[in-house]
Amino acid sequence: MSRSCSRAGTLGAAAAGSLEARWTFAERRRRYGVATVAAPAPSTRAPSFALPSTTGGSVGLDDLVSGGPALLVFASEECPTCALALRRLAPIVAPLHDAGVRLAVVFEDPLDVAARVARDTRFKGTVLAEPAPYDTSRAYGLDTLPATFLLDRDGAVAGTAVGWDAAALSGLVGEACAAVGARPPEITGEPPRTKPGCAAKSTYDEEMLALIESAGAADEMEDMFERGWSDGLPVVPPTRSRVDAMLAGRDPRRSLGDVPPGMGEATLERVAACAVLAGCRPEYFPVVVAAVEAALEEAFNLNGQAVTTQPAGQLVIVGGPVAEAIGVHSGMGVLGPGWRANLTIGRALRLVVTLTGGGAPGRLDRSTLGHPGKLGFCIAEDEAGSPWEPLHVERGFARDDSVVTVVGCDAPLSISDHRATTPEELAHVLGWAGAATWSPNWWPLGGTSVYVICPEHQAMFGAAGWSRQRLREAMFDAVRKPARDLRLGETTPQVHAADPDSLITKWDSPDDIVLLAAGGEAGRYSAVLGPCLGMNSQMVSREVAWST
Amino acid sequence: MEYVSPFDERRRAPEPLASRRDTLEGACVALLDITKRRGDEFLDRIEERLREHGADTFRVVKEIFSKPAEPELIRRIANRGDLAVEGLAD
């Protein structure tokens, strides 16, 4: 097993040119004379191993051959021939399995990388991982990847194939199937029939490994994109030390539940990884955890929100002392850029949904347009400046409780009003701005409208002594139309059933209007957020496990 | 560099596919209405066509279209039906 190609082409682009010139495998061997172990001779017992599997636990040689012969492929992430081999072996995994022949791959990579490459190549056989120092690869005397060993039911080596060699691999498959009296599945005859492999990492000297590591580090951000650990923006790589700092001693295995739509399990460690990726500081983590817990409650129906063609994002509203303590912004530009805690806490929740939960846009997330808030959507209320009690108090918590509330909603629609002179007038304007949300003729809405009321608008209501409830009722009463004027396009069954002259309201009840107090002190711009409808999705609040 | 994956890397064993039928004649077909608007109209027409081909049919209805089907409903489809057709969207 000596045929190999340079691995330099798989390194970071900046380093590849110089490394290719300096570090071809042959050159490295000439310089360093790296010792390799002789491959196990035919008919001798193959070296034993026990390696972690992507399905959990470890798998050893005896496990592989317990039911019959096995094919053991060694591969690595960076080797294009390995990817070709796995893609082409993928279709025969199931027929071989049915015949009693196990097909396994050992990656010279960490387990998560092995799982990703297997997923990308649609390889559904046994996937094992062996990071450095590659003792198993060395024991099998590898020079080149991919390398395939046919192991008989006694665990002895019955044949080998190196690189992509369709004829040789067909021979191994044929021998394996003959041993169990099964008809061998065909390996594709599509060209190339042969393709040289790459040098096994187990043959690298320490200097070479260090070079690869540093080249990889230079491209760490790109690596995150390649792994799919992103929402389209650069992320902070979730190194072990960063994730441990985020966890701050919490049990990494504690489960918050399965995340729809793909039902990946939200262990605290994975949630912490998402928080790191999002750019959270460790002190934000209790809020992220509470937001995930709230979003996973049945009443929130995250499954529906995650897969719908609607634009639904998940707005996180942080209330109580934790908001100010960790810097969740409630003032100028609250719905826009510039506020790390807001942007990264909201983003962490979205990454839990899209990565851990598998709700990636264009895949399980079928949103027709999406909206910018689906990157991350989080605000606090201006509890000190507001004339009203904060939302969490209205929802039954104490003012000093720290609470996260999540609600599914569309993007904000700005409402300019610099002319109203009475609270009645302003309530009318705010209410009618919400009239066109979802669809102009969809009355009653059948869901929740979230309003963000700016300080100057708050002040008008505060000066007049209007409570939240009074404002809600005034907005509700202001927005009515005869059924006949709502019978164009998308209309509700209530509109169809109503007498043409009867008045229909935009909401079923004033309680469908949620009012938040936030924004910059100057400028009379409030906003209404479109709803997430048709899935009985409720607003959910959850206390944050946090203390000063 | 060791990274902590945000993905749940556990692999689930693929569910085996039921055997395929060559003909609709005599087949019992579940028609799953997920309660999306006009899904029932779509299934009415499919039902007509299936019956023209000699299939028998029965309806099952999800409580709400935006949540996964209840296991009991899936069991009913599997126990009684040879095939299933889902009226997916509006």
Interface residues (C-beta under 8 A of the other chain):
Chain A: T54 T55 G56 P110 L111 D112 A115 R116 K124 V127 E213 G216 A217 E220 R227 W229 P237 P238 T239 R240 V243 P260 G262 G264 E265 E269 R270 A272 A273 C274 V276 L277 N301 N303 G304 V307 T308 T309 L351 V352 L355 T356 G534 M535 N536 S537
Chain B: M1 E2 Y3 V4 S5 P6 F7 D8 E9 R10 R11 P14 I64 F65 S66 K67 P68 A89
